[in-house]
Structure formats: C-alpha cells, structure tokens
Amino acid sequence: MKKITLLIMMVLISILAACSDDKENAEGSNKEANQNQEANQEAQEELAKQQKEQQKQLEEQQVDEGEVVAVVNGEEIKGKEYNKVLPQTIYSLQQSGQKTDDKELVKKKTVDMLVNQKLVMQEIAKQEIEAPEEKVDQSFEQYKSQFESEEKFQTSLEKNGDTEESIRKSLAKEVKMQMYLQNEIPETKVSDEEVQQYYDELSSQRDDLPKFEEAKDKIKDILVQQKQNEEITKLLAQLKEESEVETRI
C-alpha cells in the first residue's frame, strides 16, 4: 500500500482532537484570547499574501481566449476554457504540495484536465445522458448556500463574469459527469481487512492516532475514494487511447 499522506494523517488526528476535553483556566483566558487575535491577524496577512501571489501567477499564465489549446476528436478547446479552469489547477497543486510557479507543470495539468473533461462529455453526448432538472436545482441551491446573502452571491457572479444561467450549466455538466461515472465505474468495496491494514500502517508511522473504532469509518471512506480514483484514471486512459488528442500549447 502506498505511503499515507500527511493530509490523511491530519484527518485522522482531527478525530482524536475533536474527542478531547477543552479545559481552559479562567486566569489565562485573556492572555490566550490576545494570542489568538495575534495569530488570526498573522493568518489573515499570510492569506492575503498568498492570494496576491496566486493572482499574479494566474495573470502570468493565462492565454488568449481565442487561442486553441487542444483538439479532442476534432473538437477544439480554447483559451477561454483554459483560463476558467486555471485557478483549479493552481489550487490542486497547492493542496498536493507541488510548485505552482512551474509554468510547464501548470500548463500540462490544466490541459490534461480539459482534455479529460472533453473526453467524458463526448461520451455523455454519445450516450445521450441528461441531467434531471431537480438535481440541477438541488446543486444550484447548495452552491448558493455557501454565500451569506443574495447580495454576496450576485457580487461573486459579477466578479467572476458569471450569470445564474452559466452556473446552472456548469452544475448540469457536473451532474451528467457524476451520472456517467456512476454507470461506468464498478461498485467499490473495501474489506475490514483492508481497513485494519491501513490503520496498522498508519499506526506504525504515528503514535497519536485515535482508536481503531473511532477511525475505521473515515479510513473506509478514504480507501473507497482511492479505489474510485484508480478506476477513473483507468477509464480516462482508455478513452484517451481510443481518441485523437492534439495539444497545441
């Protein structure tokens, strides 16, 4: 089994942290509050710095909206689509600890993402898969719920050059992709032995983990996701092998 990532370790450790008692003493509470305020301010400053750097990287790595970045089975993918998913690529690289200032890496990851999406959407069109309106409505309401008010939602739309219609189209696309993958990916099963083995491996690397009974459900979710990702990777590789894909940038 592959080495367990730090992120997964932290997910499991957080279970333990959530179960621990919070025993603060009143005498030190003011001091701690001040320390927390300072820490929050530092965190906000660091976040602002990261956002500024990310915006700079985005501007440097965007391409002309009309430029053809790839062709998949005769269908062109243009710069407008590339620029739209570029932030997702940078965020994904940040989360996995990879360099986001490596322009060739960012370019490759972004084009790969677009090509994979196009391959899947072409299969969806062949199979005439349609997104049920009620599922799109549900996804749209979930999307809107992340905003504190209608005003903030509308501000976000304006800032990103979106409309409610464009958001719904994107969500419908996601729903269709989910439906397609559910049809194509076999049911994923994880045995109790696999869960125990995973936990034992993690325990050999860390001493501060929650008990197995507390962690097993989270571990099972992780293993299911891993297996599903492996199946999706195989499916995309097969689609690509059967297709004509040309990268232009």
Backbone as CSV, one residue per row, in Angstrom:
resi,resn,N_x,N_y,N_z,CA_x,CA_y,CA_z,C_x,C_y,C_z
1,MET,0.838,-1.195,0.000,0.000,0.000,0.000,0.874,1.246,0.000
2,LYS,0.449,2.272,-0.697,1.255,3.476,-0.821,1.391,4.175,0.528
3,LYS,2.472,4.979,0.662,2.684,5.781,1.866,1.465,6.671,2.105
4,ILE,1.082,6.771,3.350,-0.079,7.566,3.691,0.311,9.029,3.759
5,THR,-0.457,9.871,3.140,-0.098,11.284,3.049,-0.316,11.988,4.369
6,LEU,0.374,13.110,4.519,0.235,13.916,5.728,-1.196,14.398,5.887
7,LEU,-1.849,14.712,4.762,-3.226,15.194,4.821,-4.136,14.159,5.456
8,ILE,-3.988,12.886,5.052,-4.819,11.823,5.603,-4.536,11.658,7.088
9,MET,-3.260,11.739,7.463,-2.902,11.646,8.876,-3.620,12.720,9.684
10,MET,-3.622,13.937,9.146,-4.227,15.048,9.871,-5.733,14.867,9.999
11,VAL,-6.359,14.269,8.979,-7.795,13.995,9.059,-8.083,13.067,10.220
12,LEU,-7.261,12.009,10.352,-7.464,11.050,11.423,-7.142,11.652,12.783
13,ILE,-6.076,12.416,12.843,-5.692,13.040,14.107,-6.774,14.002,14.574
14,SER,-7.454,14.640,13.613,-8.506,15.595,13.975,-9.655,14.905,14.695
15,ILE,-9.865,13.618,14.418,-10.898,12.865,15.128,-10.564,12.816,16.607
16,LEU,-9.293,12.547,16.888,-8.825,12.488,18.269,-8.973,13.845,18.938
17,ALA,-8.610,14.891,18.211,-8.679,16.238,18.775,-10.118,16.613,19.117
18,ALA,-11.047,16.196,18.265,-12.455,16.532,18.485,-13.017,15.842,19.712
19,CYS,-12.412,14.713,20.096,-12.909,13.940,21.227,-12.294,14.378,22.551
20,SER,-11.257,15.187,22.519,-10.573,15.587,23.752,-11.357,16.675,24.473
21,ASP,-11.202,16.749,25.807,-11.891,17.762,26.618,-11.169,19.090,26.529
22,ASP,-11.946,20.179,26.527,-11.359,21.520,26.496,-11.401,22.070,27.915
23,LYS,-10.225,22.102,28.590,-10.163,22.521,29.990,-9.307,23.772,30.116
24,GLU,-9.888,24.919,29.832,-9.151,26.174,29.950,-9.278,26.686,31.365
25,ASN,-8.253,27.417,31.821,-8.393,28.053,33.116,-8.656,29.528,32.916
26,ALA,-9.580,30.059,33.734,-10.099,31.410,33.542,-9.006,32.455,33.651
27,GLU,-8.014,32.192,34.487,-6.957,33.166,34.710,-6.168,33.438,33.451
28,GLY,-5.988,32.409,32.623,-5.173,32.584,31.426,-5.973,32.872,30.179
29,SER,-7.295,33.005,30.308,-8.145,33.142,29.123,-7.900,34.438,28.363
30,ASN,-7.686,35.542,29.079,-7.442,36.823,28.406,-6.154,36.793,27.604
31,LYS,-5.121,36.195,28.212,-3.834,36.084,27.524,-3.981,35.246,26.264
32,GLU,-4.720,34.140,26.401,-4.918,33.255,25.248,-5.719,33.954,24.158
33,ALA,-6.708,34.753,24.579,-7.522,35.485,23.602,-6.663,36.448,22.799
34,ASN,-5.744,37.132,23.491,-4.838,38.052,22.801,-3.932,37.317,21.829
35,GLN,-3.442,36.152,22.288,-2.574,35.349,21.425,-3.334,34.877,20.195
36,ASN,-4.589,34.473,20.400,-5.411,34.022,19.275,-5.660,35.154,18.289
37,GLN,-5.888,36.359,18.834,-6.132,37.521,17.971,-4.908,37.825,17.113
38,GLU,-3.729,37.753,17.742,-2.486,37.988,17.007,-2.276,36.915,15.948
39,ALA,-2.569,35.664,16.337,-2.405,34.556,15.394,-3.355,34.704,14.211
40,ASN,-4.604,35.130,14.498,-5.585,35.324,13.429,-5.151,36.429,12.473
41,GLN,-4.600,37.495,13.041,-4.137,38.606,12.209,-2.997,38.167,11.307
42,GLU,-2.067,37.394,11.882,-0.949,36.879,11.089,-1.451,35.955,9.991
43,ALA,-2.443,35.120,10.338,-3.002,34.191,9.352,-3.682,34.945,8.214
44,GLN,-4.402,36.022,8.559,-5.078,36.827,7.541,-4.073,37.515,6.620
45,GLU,-2.990,37.999,7.215,-1.947,38.647,6.417,-1.285,37.647,5.477
46,GLU,-1.054,36.433,5.987,-0.439,35.394,5.163,-1.377,34.982,4.038
47,LEU,-2.682,34.882,4.360,-3.675,34.521,3.346,-3.736,35.579,2.252
48,ALA,-3.717,36.852,2.654,-3.749,37.948,1.678,-2.520,37.905,0.779
49,LYS,-1.385,37.577,1.371,-0.140,37.470,0.613,-0.225,36.335,-0.406
50,GLN,-0.763,35.189,0.034,-0.912,34.035,-0.857,-1.879,34.342,-1.993
51,GLN,-2.980,35.021,-1.674,-3.972,35.363,-2.696,-3.382,36.313,-3.735
52,LYS,-2.576,37.250,-3.275,-1.927,38.193,-4.185,-0.960,37.467,-5.103
53,GLU,-0.202,36.528,-4.532,0.750,35.755,-5.323,0.023,34.862,-6.323
54,GLN,-1.087,34.271,-5.870,-1.870,33.411,-6.761,-2.457,34.212,-7.920
55,GLN,-2.943,35.410,-7.639,-3.497,36.262,-8.691,-2.424,36.629,-9.705
56,LYS,-1.225,36.887,-9.215,-0.100,37.214,-10.092,0.223,36.030,-11.003
57,GLN,0.244,34.823,-10.423,0.515,33.619,-11.209,-0.562,33.401,-12.261
58,LEU,-1.814,33.637,-11.884,-2.917,33.479,-12.830,-2.747,34.404,-14.029
59,GLU,-2.458,35.654,-13.749,-2.314,36.638,-14.824,-1.152,36.286,-15.743
60,GLU,-0.072,35.763,-15.174,1.106,35.415,-15.970,0.865,34.182,-16.840
61,GLN,-0.018,33.287,-16.382,-0.181,32.007,-17.067,-1.449,31.905,-17.907
62,GLN,-2.250,32.948,-17.928,-3.435,32.929,-18.782,-3.032,33.044,-20.252
63,VAL,-3.899,32.549,-21.124,-3.639,32.608,-22.563,-4.749,33.402,-23.235
64,ASP,-4.554,33.712,-24.503,-5.570,34.436,-25.261,-6.844,33.599,-25.330
65,GLU,-7.999,34.220,-25.102,-9.261,33.480,-25.037,-9.587,32.742,-26.326
66,GLY,-9.128,33.260,-27.453,-9.433,32.625,-28.731,-8.426,31.584,-29.167
67,GLU,-7.333,31.451,-28.434,-6.282,30.500,-28.814,-6.760,29.065,-28.605
68,VAL,-6.468,28.200,-29.569,-6.810,26.781,-29.441,-5.708,26.097,-28.641
69,VAL,-6.063,25.544,-27.480,-5.059,24.912,-26.619,-4.976,23.404,-26.843
70,ALA,-6.071,22.808,-27.344,-6.074,21.370,-27.626,-7.246,21.039,-28.541
71,VAL,-7.124,19.900,-29.230,-8.200,19.407,-30.090,-8.453,17.951,-29.717
72,VAL,-9.710,17.630,-29.405,-10.076,16.273,-28.986,-11.124,15.729,-29.943
73,ASN,-10.728,14.739,-30.732,-11.633,14.145,-31.720,-12.302,15.219,-32.581
74,GLY,-11.500,16.196,-32.980,-11.990,17.250,-33.860,-12.623,18.430,-33.152
75,GLU,-12.850,18.341,-31.858,-13.450,19.443,-31.094,-12.354,20.289,-30.460
76,GLU,-12.433,21.583,-30.681,-11.413,22.492,-30.153,-11.699,22.886,-28.701
77,ILE,-10.615,23.018,-27.948,-10.682,23.584,-26.598,-9.926,24.903,-26.656
78,LYS,-10.602,25.986,-26.299,-9.987,27.304,-26.469,-9.530,27.922,-25.145
79,GLY,-8.797,29.019,-25.306,-8.194,29.690,-24.167,-9.188,30.127,-23.102
80,LYS,-10.400,30.457,-23.513,-11.410,30.881,-22.543,-11.681,29.780,-21.532
81,GLU,-11.778,28.533,-22.019,-11.980,27.396,-21.121,-10.734,27.151,-20.276
82,TYR,-9.576,27.307,-20.903,-8.297,27.109,-20.214,-8.188,28.067,-19.030
83,ASN,-8.456,29.336,-19.274,-8.347,30.344,-18.219,-9.358,30.108,-17.100
84,LYS,-10.483,29.489,-17.460,-11.537,29.242,-16.475,-11.115,28.181,-15.455
85,VAL,-10.399,27.150,-15.914,-10.015,26.063,-15.001,-8.612,26.253,-14.426
86,LEU,-7.890,27.244,-14.912,-6.532,27.500,-14.426,-6.469,27.661,-12.902
87,PRO,-7.395,28.412,-12.277,-7.351,28.530,-10.813,-7.501,27.184,-10.108
88,GLN,-8.312,26.284,-10.683,-8.486,24.952,-10.093,-7.173,24.185,-10.107
89,THR,-6.433,24.314,-11.211,-5.144,23.634,-11.319,-4.180,24.129,-10.252
90,ILE,-4.085,25.433,-10.124,-3.158,26.017,-9.151,-3.536,25.610,-7.732
91,TYR,-4.834,25.624,-7.437,-5.293,25.221,-6.106,-4.958,23.755,-5.840
92,SER,-5.191,22.908,-6.836,-4.906,21.480,-6.701,-3.422,21.227,-6.450
93,LEU,-2.571,21.945,-7.159,-1.129,21.806,-6.969,-0.719,22.272,-5.579
94,GLN,-1.316,23.349,-5.111,-1.023,23.843,-3.766,-1.399,22.808,-2.719
95,GLN,-2.559,22.191,-2.895,-3.033,21.209,-1.927,-2.143,19.973,-1.871
96,SER,-1.535,19.635,-3.002,-0.670,18.449,-3.054,0.795,18.787,-2.814
97,GLY,1.063,20.049,-2.489,2.426,20.448,-2.150,3.355,20.603,-3.332
98,GLN,2.799,20.752,-4.538,3.622,20.918,-5.736,3.805,22.402,-6.066
99,LYS,4.823,22.680,-6.858,5.138,24.061,-7.202,4.097,24.631,-8.166
100,THR,3.616,25.812,-7.838,2.633,26.461,-8.709,3.279,27.495,-9.626
101,ASP,4.584,27.730,-9.429,5.286,28.676,-10.307,5.993,27.970,-11.460
102,ASP,5.815,26.642,-11.544,6.350,25.867,-12.662,5.335,25.950,-13.807
103,LYS,5.565,26.842,-14.738,4.583,27.127,-15.782,4.266,25.916,-16.654
104,GLU,5.288,25.120,-16.956,5.058,23.944,-17.801,4.200,22.909,-17.083
105,LEU,4.438,22.748,-15.786,3.637,21.809,-14.997,2.188,22.274,-14.931
106,VAL,1.992,23.554,-14.657,0.638,24.109,-14.581,-0.075,23.962,-15.921
107,LYS,0.642,24.248,-17.000,0.070,24.137,-18.343,-0.358,22.699,-18.636
108,LYS,0.526,21.744,-18.335,0.230,20.337,-18.600,-0.979,19.865,-17.790
109,LYS,-1.004,20.207,-16.507,-2.104,19.783,-15.644,-3.431,20.386,-16.112
110,THR,-3.390,21.641,-16.525,-4.611,22.319,-16.966,-5.137,21.716,-18.264
111,VAL,-4.246,21.491,-19.217,-4.656,20.893,-20.488,-5.166,19.472,-20.265
112,ASP,-4.483,18.706,-19.420,-4.930,17.341,-19.114,-6.345,17.351,-18.546
113,MET,-6.609,18.287,-17.641,-7.934,18.384,-17.037,-8.997,18.679,-18.092
114,LEU,-8.693,19.612,-18.981,-9.640,19.982,-20.034,-9.874,18.839,-21.014
115,VAL,-8.806,18.150,-21.379,-8.923,17.015,-22.304,-9.774,15.916,-21.673
116,ASN,-9.517,15.608,-20.405,-10.297,14.577,-19.717,-11.775,14.948,-19.658
117,GLN,-12.050,16.212,-19.352,-13.442,16.670,-19.313,-14.103,16.529,-20.683
118,LYS,-13.371,16.903,-21.719,-13.917,16.825,-23.076,-14.195,15.377,-23.469
119,LEU,-13.273,14.477,-23.135,-13.464,13.057,-23.437,-14.725,12.520,-22.769
120,VAL,-14.902,12.869,-21.507,-16.078,12.405,-20.769,-17.351,13.019,-21.342
121,MET,-17.319,14.321,-21.659,-18.508,14.973,-22.197,-18.882,14.414,-23.566
122,GLN,-17.898,14.013,-24.351,-18.189,13.392,-25.641,-18.883,12.044,-25.450
123,GLU,-18.457,11.288,-24.449,-19.112,10.013,-24.143,-20.528,10.244,-23.630
124,ILE,-20.695,11.280,-22.830,-22.023,11.624,-22.315,-22.969,11.959,-23.468
125,ALA,-22.452,12.695,-24.455,-23.263,13.049,-25.624,-23.644,11.798,-26.416
126,LYS,-22.680,10.873,-26.566,-22.963,9.627,-27.292,-24.069,8.833,-26.601
127,GLN,-24.019,8.804,-25.276,-24.989,8.022,-24.507,-26.271,8.805,-24.213
128,GLU,-26.299,10.062,-24.663,-27.473,10.926,-24.502,-27.913,11.034,-23.038
129,ILE,-26.942,11.223,-22.167,-27.222,11.386,-20.736,-27.675,12.820,-20.477
130,GLU,-28.791,12.972,-19.793,-29.320,14.295,-19.456,-29.388,14.452,-17.940
131,ALA,-29.122,15.652,-17.469,-29.163,15.927,-16.032,-30.596,16.241,-15.609
132,PRO,-31.166,15.475,-14.673,-32.520,15.774,-14.188,-32.588,17.188,-13.606
133,GLU,-33.639,17.907,-13.954,-33.764,19.300,-13.517,-33.729,19.426,-11.998
134,GLU,-34.344,18.443,-11.303,-34.381,18.542,-9.842,-32.983,18.424,-9.226
135,LYS,-32.114,17.630,-9.866,-30.745,17.504,-9.362,-29.955,18.786,-9.603
136,VAL,-30.187,19.405,-10.742,-29.519,20.676,-11.035,-30.002,21.748,-10.061
137,ASP,-31.319,21.766,-9.791,-31.873,22.728,-8.830,-31.237,22.540,-7.457
138,GLN,-31.120,21.288,-7.053,-30.536,20.979,-5.747,-29.079,21.430,-5.680
139,SER,-28.332,21.157,-6.736,-26.923,21.562,-6.785,-26.792,23.079,-6.768
140,PHE,-27.707,23.741,-7.464,-27.672,25.204,-7.518,-27.939,25.810,-6.141
141,GLU,-28.908,25.248,-5.422,-29.219,25.754,-4.083,-28.057,25.502,-3.125
142,GLN,-27.401,24.355,-3.275,-26.232,24.064,-2.444,-25.107,25.042,-2.749
143,TYR,-24.951,25.360,-4.023,-23.923,26.319,-4.428,-24.211,27.694,-3.824
144,LYS,-25.461,28.128,-3.900,-25.828,29.444,-3.379,-25.698,29.513,-1.859
145,SER,-25.891,28.380,-1.197,-25.894,28.372,0.271,-24.537,28.716,0.875
146,GLN,-23.480,28.657,0.069,-22.159,28.989,0.594,-21.982,30.505,0.759
147,PHE,-22.915,31.282,0.196,-22.862,32.736,0.319,-23.797,33.190,1.441
148,GLU,-23.365,34.196,2.180,-24.128,34.659,3.337,-25.418,35.373,2.949
149,SER,-25.451,35.926,1.760,-26.642,36.664,1.335,-26.753,36.641,-0.181
150,GLU,-27.925,37.018,-0.679,-28.151,37.107,-2.123,-27.232,38.156,-2.733
151,GLU,-27.012,39.229,-1.977,-26.146,40.303,-2.462,-24.721,39.800,-2.697
152,LYS,-24.214,39.000,-1.759,-22.851,38.477,-1.899,-22.767,37.469,-3.043
153,PHE,-23.850,36.730,-3.241,-23.902,35.792,-4.363,-23.829,36.550,-5.684
154,GLN,-24.621,37.601,-5.810,-24.633,38.396,-7.040,-23.291,39.092,-7.261
155,THR,-22.662,39.536,-6.175,-21.341,40.171,-6.272,-20.315,39.185,-6.810
156,SER,-20.408,37.937,-6.333,-19.491,36.896,-6.802,-19.689,36.617,-8.285
157,LEU,-20.944,36.572,-8.718,-21.236,36.346,-10.137,-20.599,37.433,-10.987
158,GLU,-20.796,38.670,-10.563,-20.268,39.813,-11.315,-18.741,39.794,-11.349
159,LYS,-18.138,39.492,-10.210,-16.676,39.478,-10.100,-16.057,38.436,-11.020
160,ASN,-16.715,37.274,-11.133,-16.175,36.170,-11.922,-16.708,36.123,-13.352
161,GLY,-17.518,37.110,-13.720,-18.055,37.140,-15.071,-19.058,36.037,-15.339
162,ASP,-19.771,35.611,-14.291,-20.752,34.536,-14.415,-22.172,35.087,-14.360
163,THR,-23.113,34.226,-14.701,-24.530,34.511,-14.521,-25.149,33.287,-13.864
164,GLU,-26.376,33.429,-13.380,-27.044,32.266,-12.789,-27.180,31.157,-13.832
165,GLU,-27.438,31.550,-15.065,-27.582,30.560,-16.142,-26.275,29.815,-16.394
166,SER,-25.146,30.548,-16.403,-23.856,29.893,-16.649,-23.489,28.960,-15.497
167,ILE,-23.846,29.353,-14.272,-23.595,28.494,-13.111,-24.423,27.218,-13.217
168,ARG,-25.677,27.357,-13.595,-26.551,26.188,-13.726,-26.050,25.248,-14.824
169,LYS,-25.535,25.816,-15.909,-24.987,24.981,-16.983,-23.775,24.191,-16.496
170,SER,-22.921,24.852,-15.722,-21.742,24.178,-15.173,-22.152,23.066,-14.210
171,LEU,-23.164,23.345,-13.398,-23.636,22.347,-12.440,-24.305,21.174,-13.154
172,ALA,-25.040,21.462,-14.230,-25.661,20.392,-15.017,-24.591,19.492,-15.624
173,LYS,-23.501,20.112,-16.064,-22.368,19.363,-16.609,-21.783,18.436,-15.550
174,GLU,-21.641,18.942,-14.331,-21.109,18.130,-13.238,-22.033,16.963,-12.916
175,VAL,-23.336,17.231,-12.909,-24.315,16.176,-12.627,-24.222,15.072,-13.671
176,LYS,-24.120,15.466,-14.943,-24.012,14.472,-16.023,-22.731,13.655,-15.903
177,MET,-21.636,14.320,-15.520,-20.376,13.600,-15.320,-20.507,12.573,-14.197
178,GLN,-21.156,12.972,-13.113,-21.363,12.055,-11.995,-22.199,10.853,-12.424
179,MET,-23.245,11.117,-13.195,-24.105,10.033,-13.670,-23.334,9.082,-14.573
180,TYR,-22.515,9.654,-15.458,-21.712,8.837,-16.370,-20.737,7.954,-15.598
181,LEU,-20.030,8.544,-14.649,-19.031,7.792,-13.887,-19.682,6.720,-13.022
182,GLN,-20.860,7.010,-12.490,-21.578,6.008,-11.705,-21.945,4.804,-12.561
183,ASN,-22.246,5.071,-13.837,-22.582,3.979,-14.755,-21.355,3.171,-15.166
184,GLU,-20.216,3.850,-15.292,-19.018,3.218,-15.837,-18.100,2.600,-14.782
185,ILE,-18.106,3.157,-13.589,-17.201,2.683,-12.545,-17.890,1.594,-11.731
186,PRO,-17.258,0.426,-11.591,-17.872,-0.657,-10.823,-18.043,-0.277,-9.356
187,GLU,-18.993,-0.939,-8.702,-19.231,-0.672,-7.282,-17.952,-0.921,-6.482
188,THR,-17.620,0.020,-5.638,-16.372,-0.059,-4.880,-16.620,-0.686,-3.516
189,LYS,-15.860,-1.738,-3.218,-15.984,-2.408,-1.927,-14.635,-2.405,-1.218
190,VAL,-14.683,-2.203,0.082,-13.478,-2.225,0.914,-13.711,-3.211,2.049
191,SER,-12.809,-4.155,2.210,-12.960,-5.180,3.243,-12.482,-4.672,4.602
192,ASP,-12.942,-5.339,5.659,-12.493,-4.997,7.010,-10.990,-5.199,7.142
193,GLU,-10.470,-6.202,6.433,-9.029,-6.480,6.483,-8.227,-5.322,5.887
194,GLU,-8.742,-4.738,4.800,-8.055,-3.600,4.180,-8.039,-2.394,5.114
195,VAL,-9.156,-2.176,5.788,-9.239,-1.056,6.730,-8.248,-1.253,7.871
196,GLN,-8.206,-2.475,8.411,-7.288,-2.772,9.513,-5.837,-2.620,9.078
197,GLN,-5.517,-3.099,7.882,-4.150,-2.992,7.365,-3.742,-1.528,7.204
198,TYR,-4.663,-0.737,6.709,-4.387,0.695,6.516,-4.113,1.372,7.860
199,TYR,-4.947,1.039,8.836,-4.784,1.625,10.173,-3.466,1.184,10.799
200,ASP,-3.113,-0.086,10.637,-1.864,-0.601,11.202,-0.665,0.107,10.590
201,GLU,-0.724,0.347,9.285,0.380,1.043,8.626,0.500,2.470,9.152
202,LEU,-0.642,3.110,9.317,-0.642,4.470,9.847,-0.113,4.503,11.279
203,SER,-0.505,3.512,12.059,-0.061,3.437,13.453,1.444,3.265,13.560
204,SER,2.027,2.598,12.572,3.475,2.387,12.595,4.237,3.682,12.336
205,GLN,3.544,4.676,11.800,4.178,5.957,11.497,3.857,7.035,12.530
206,ARG,2.745,6.860,13.243,2.318,7.867,14.221,1.919,7.196,15.537
207,ASP,2.100,7.943,16.634,1.719,7.435,17.950,0.460,8.103,18.492
208,ASP,0.013,9.162,17.849,-1.073,9.972,18.404,-2.375,9.825,17.619
209,LEU,-2.702,8.615,17.230,-3.914,8.378,16.442,-5.088,8.006,17.338
210,PRO,-6.312,8.253,16.864,-7.486,7.778,17.609,-7.544,6.258,17.580
211,LYS,-8.382,5.705,18.440,-8.541,4.254,18.458,-9.157,3.787,17.138
212,PHE,-8.929,2.526,16.822,-9.380,1.971,15.545,-10.880,2.157,15.353
213,GLU,-11.672,1.905,16.393,-13.124,2.004,16.281,-13.571,3.418,15.912
214,GLU,-12.813,4.417,16.393,-13.152,5.804,16.088,-12.749,6.187,14.667
215,ALA,-11.708,5.535,14.160,-11.130,5.934,12.870,-11.594,5.090,11.690
216,LYS,-12.172,3.929,11.939,-12.400,2.968,10.852,-13.329,3.482,9.754
217,ASP,-14.378,4.226,10.122,-15.304,4.730,9.097,-14.615,5.734,8.179
218,LYS,-13.803,6.613,8.777,-13.066,7.590,7.976,-12.070,6.886,7.055
219,ILE,-11.398,5.858,7.583,-10.439,5.099,6.774,-11.148,4.433,5.601
220,LYS,-12.316,3.872,5.863,-13.071,3.209,4.790,-13.425,4.198,3.690
221,ASP,-13.853,5.397,4.078,-14.167,6.437,3.090,-12.941,6.766,2.242
222,ILE,-11.786,6.860,2.897,-10.539,7.178,2.196,-10.199,6.086,1.185
223,LEU,-10.327,4.831,1.607,-9.984,3.712,0.722,-10.957,3.603,-0.448
224,VAL,-12.227,3.850,-0.187,-13.220,3.844,-1.273,-12.864,4.908,-2.301
225,GLN,-12.520,6.115,-1.828,-12.160,7.207,-2.730,-10.918,6.859,-3.535
226,GLN,-9.941,6.243,-2.883,-8.717,5.838,-3.588,-9.033,4.866,-4.722
227,LYS,-9.849,3.865,-4.421,-10.188,2.861,-5.434,-10.990,3.482,-6.581
228,GLN,-11.902,4.369,-6.242,-12.684,5.032,-7.288,-11.788,5.884,-8.181
229,ASN,-10.840,6.579,-7.572,-9.902,7.393,-8.351,-9.069,6.532,-9.293
230,GLU,-8.669,5.360,-8.818,-7.897,4.440,-9.663,-8.726,3.983,-10.861
231,GLU,-10.003,3.692,-10.625,-10.882,3.251,-11.715,-11.132,4.382,-12.714
232,ILE,-11.293,5.589,-12.202,-11.495,6.743,-13.088,-10.262,6.979,-13.943
233,THR,-9.089,6.840,-13.337,-7.834,7.005,-14.079,-7.733,5.983,-15.207
234,LYS,-8.106,4.748,-14.924,-8.091,3.695,-15.953,-9.066,4.027,-17.082
235,LEU,-10.254,4.488,-16.708,-11.277,4.823,-17.703,-10.803,5.946,-18.613
236,LEU,-10.227,6.992,-18.031,-9.745,8.127,-18.819,-8.607,7.718,-19.742
237,ALA,-7.735,6.851,-19.253,-6.625,6.367,-20.081,-7.154,5.591,-21.281
238,GLN,-8.200,4.807,-21.058,-8.803,4.033,-22.149,-9.463,4.954,-23.174
239,LEU,-10.208,5.947,-22.686,-10.856,6.900,-23.590,-9.822,7.643,-24.429
240,LYS,-8.729,8.043,-23.792,-7.684,8.787,-24.492,-7.018,7.914,-25.552
241,GLU,-6.821,6.651,-25.222,-6.184,5.727,-26.168,-7.045,5.524,-27.409
242,GLU,-8.352,5.595,-27.233,-9.282,5.370,-28.337,-9.604,6.660,-29.093
243,SER,-8.992,7.759,-28.690,-9.332,9.066,-29.261,-8.137,9.722,-29.939
244,GLU,-8.433,10.775,-30.695,-7.387,11.599,-31.300,-7.272,12.886,-30.489
245,VAL,-6.151,13.032,-29.812,-5.936,14.194,-28.948,-4.686,14.936,-29.399
246,GLU,-4.842,16.222,-29.660,-3.710,17.051,-30.076,-3.596,18.257,-29.143
247,THR,-2.424,18.409,-28.537,-2.171,19.567,-27.677,-1.495,20.656,-28.492
248,ARG,-1.982,21.892,-28.364,-1.480,22.989,-29.194,-0.603,23.979,-28.422
249,ILE,-0.528,23.854,-27.103,0.299,24.807,-26.340,1.311,24.050,-25.482
